[in-house]
Amino acid sequence: MSQIRISNFEPAYRDAIRKLNYEWLEKYFKLEEIDREVLSKPEEVILAPGGQIFYAWYEDQIVGTVSLMKLEESVFELTKMAVSEKFQGLGIGKLLMEYTLDFAKNAGIRQIIIYSNRRLERAVDMYRKFGFVEMDLGPVIYQRADIKMCLNLS
């Protein structure tokens, strides 16, 4: 684990969020227009409104990513989480989640929402382990979403 570090978004590494997310989206689902929009313009769609993008590095390469996208003043969506298939099983997703939740608590974020799909059993199980609970799905922007989870931080 000492070979893994987490960093904030840097424009020089913009393409990593797109590449990592396309990898899993194209494997399990189909790429949706909202994915193309967010992943082609992460600075505009995620960062400018007050969100964050984090990267997981293994040695000298980016192997994972996760974002917090602002929905309301202190409500954010945890989105665009991906770990390269070649590096899964090393605890990188867990480290990204711990880092993101620590950041959220320190930033005063009250609630984090996740939209996912039950087919992604390992991811949904991890969210539950971190205290996320299922809630009513309601209207969604992702066609693939069949579960909505939330974590109250305050």
Secondary structure, 3 states (H helix, E strand, C coil): CCCEEEEECCHHHHHHHHHHHHHHHHHHCCCCHHHHHHHHCHHHHHHCCCCEEEEEEECCEEEEEEEEEEEECCEEEEEEEEECHHHCCCCHHHHHHHHHHHHHHHCCCCEEEEEECCCCHHHHHHHHHCCCEEECCCCCCCCCCCEEEEEECC
